[in-house]
Amino acid sequence: MGTNPVMDKSMSTTESDLNNANTATVTQPDDRDQLTLEQIAATDNFKSETHDALYQESPIINVKNFNLWYGSKQALFNINMPIAEGQVTALVGPSGCGKSTLLRSVNRINDLIDGLHIDGEMDLNGAPIYDKSVDVIELRKRMGMVFQKPNPFPMSIFENVVYSLRIDGERNKGVLEEVCERSLRGSALWDEVKDRIHESALGLSGGQQQRLCIARAIAAEPEVLLMDEPCSALDPIATGKIEDLVEELRGEYTILMVTHNMQQASRASNYTAFMYLGRLVEYGPTRDIFTNPHLRPTEDYISGRFG
Amino acid sequence: MSIHFRRQTEKLKKMVLTLGGMVEQALRDAINSLDQRDPELAQRVIRGDRQINSTEVEIEEECLATLALHQPVAFDLRYLIAILKMCNDLERIGDLAVNVAEQAKFLCSEEEIMHVPYDLTAMASRAQMMLKNALDALVNVDTTLAEGVRAADRQVDAIYREMFELIEAAMRENPHQLTQLIHYLQIGRQIERLADHAVNIAEDVLYLSNGEFFKKNAGDENDTIGRIGHA
């Protein structure tokens, strides 16, 4: 880590260097490992360092040239990101880097925000997510979402789990019971609650409530599970259970997870995307990102030097 | 311990035991090539070292990735550190087996000597047994077995200590066999060092079980013989 690349750069800065930093469409490969955060933050169409392994996977979600503005403030810059089917992908980065914004764009719950403006494409299994013809409610059914704080509905455990089926008008008790048990087993909660599924969900512990929310999400048999910091309100034991659950759900579900906790990304994900100020900086297999990242800013972030 | 981490440590254990099996085989073949004057078998040991080395690198990479991704503590941390150290020792045993095989290959081209002046057979079979027991001790973190490996090393060292005088006497008696005797001296030394590496593995198992480092004390008689050997 001997010399500081920022300083090296500033000492030998010429006018053309400055122009390059601001306007270069594609950064030259040979100086990519010398890239600094300042340069990345100054490039509106930064080309992410995406590892080759991503191109071997079949993507279930494909984000192409995606930009997003909250009013006049741009929050996402030219995101290009295939999300591998059946794998766990973690989005990491310091606060305000746009990871939650990106996650919430996938099932369009950002649509509810005033002044939101997007540009670019996002596909789910090849079908555009942002298209006039898309029924947003139907779209969200295909993507279960788990939030930072567990949000069980004030009803019984059973009714929480089968909520999406009730909405769809399912009345067959046998079907409901079967889905309830399968989902609770799937979220590793069944053994703990099987004797009291008709009691209020609010009586469960925080960790159990979060697993209940996961059960509710998978009851609708979504294609993708979106998790927005699913463990940040939980203690280490409950966190461990959620991480084990993520490991078990992998393969059957595609999981896209935002986390503040780098160790969680390293333990629980297959792919890690590092974001900074709305740019996707580096994206690759978690193992490579955490043992041998390609870019200096990624290395600095995962080693805790900033952020 | 998370499911993911448990799977990872199981995988690492299997990898180390695979490496252990390869090294055991190399040692067995090296000793047999000497016994049976079989230069082809010796050559096979020499060629096989590449695979041992690459397996060691794979295990190291896997260990490093596991440390980076899971940040284990306490027993889990000791386990990974022990595995890292063990695979280093195993790789060294593999190298020493290659040295023995090279000596064996050379001896095949020389006139056979009917009587090796020291108890090479006993030394070699003890060393092999020590390696086997050290690896078995790892499987179930069996401290009794691991302690046994440390004890067995004293017998190997005892043979090694007598070896110099016996070889020296044999050299005086049969100066025409000087070349062969020098090589047998070398072989004895390789086996003694190899047994020390087996002890290291056993000590890693002991470290793993209770977190204390077991090393020979500097004043220990076992330690001084190494210096005589190198002098």
Interface residues (C-beta under 8 A of the other chain):
Chain A: G240 E243 D244 E247 E248 Q263 S266 R267 A268 T286 R287 F290 T291
Chain B: S2 I3 H4 F5 L64 A65 A68 L69 H70 Q71
